[in-house]
Amino acid sequence: MEQKNSTEQKNCNRSEPRTIVDKYYSVEFSFTGLETVYQFRIRDLSESGICVLVREDSVVLEYLKEGEIFNMKYYSTDLPGKIEELETEVKHISKDKQGRFKGHVMVGLQILEKEK
């Protein structure tokens, strides 16, 4: 996985330094009332959370709210086809202060359920 530069690392409103973890490459979630299943590439990782990039006009933002907890499916980089469903909290939804991802917001997620 490519290393992130320091400017990109600051985009996710986090206080702790990043540690790149290669466990998951994408996250998937769906909501009652929506027919679409949303899958996002994981953009940034740390020991306590991840960020995904979402278009600011996406309907999914009507369902994702800071502090809410959902079961989300994570796709493993270790074993192709391996999917883990983990309890996840939406930590923040914020615009990219650097303007690198124009028209998008960064959604910070934290996995709450530890591996069994």
N, C-alpha and C positions, 0 to 999 in steps of 0.2 A: 504494500500500500504506500502511496506517495506521502512524503512528509509535508505538513502544512506549514506555510510561512507564518511569522509572528503576527502579521496584520490579519490574516484569515483566522488565526487562533483567537483573537480578541473579539470576533464577531458574535460570540454566543453568550455574552454577559456572564462569564464565569470568573470566579475569584481564584480557583486553583489552577496550576499549570496543567497542560494537556499531557496525557500519556496515550499514545496511539495503541489501540487494541484491535486485533484483527479478527475478532470473534464473529461479528455480523456485518453483512454488506447492505442489507435493506430491511425496512420495517413495513408491515402491512396492517391496515386497520379498516374497519367498516363500522357504520352506524345504523341503528334502527331508523327506518324512514328513508334511507338512501340505498339505491340499488347498486351503486358503484362501490367497488373495493379499491381502496387507495393504497398504493405501494410507493415508498419513497426510498431513494438511495441515501444511506447514512453518509452525511457530509463530514462529520467531525465526531471524534470520540474522546472520552476521558474515563477515568475509573468510575465516576459516579453518574455519567450521563452522556447523551448523544444529541446531535442537532440534525434536523432535516430541513431542506429548503422547500417552501410552499409558495406558490403564486399568491400574491396578495388579493386576487379576485376569486380565489378558489372557494367553492362552497364548503369544503372541508373545514375552513376556519370558523364557520358558523357552529360547528360541533365540537371543535377543540377549544377548551377554555383552560386558562392557567389554574392549577391546583386540582383539576379533575383527574380521575384515575380510570384507566381503561385496560382491557386485555388486548395486547397487540402481538402480532406474529412477527418473529424475527427470523430472517434467513441466514443460516450459518455459512461462513466462509470455509469452515473445516471440512464439512461433509455436504457435498452437493445434494440438494433436496431435503436436507434436515431443516425443520421449522420448529422453533420453540415459541410457545405462547406464554408471555410473561406479563405480569401486572406492571403497568407503567403510568407514571404521573407526568402531566404536562407541567414543566417547570417555568417556562417562559415562552412568550411569542413576541419577537422583537424585530424591528427593521435592521438591516445591515447598515451600520453607521458609516461605513466606508463607501457605500454606494456600488459595491462590486456586483451585487446581485439585484440590479434594478428591477422593480416590480415584484419582488419576492420578500418573504419574511423568514426568519430563522425560528424554528420551533424546537425548543429544548425539551428533551424527554429524559426521564430518569427511571431506570428499571428498579422496581421496588422488591420484586420477588427474587430471592436468591436462588441459584441453581440447586437442584436436589441431588 
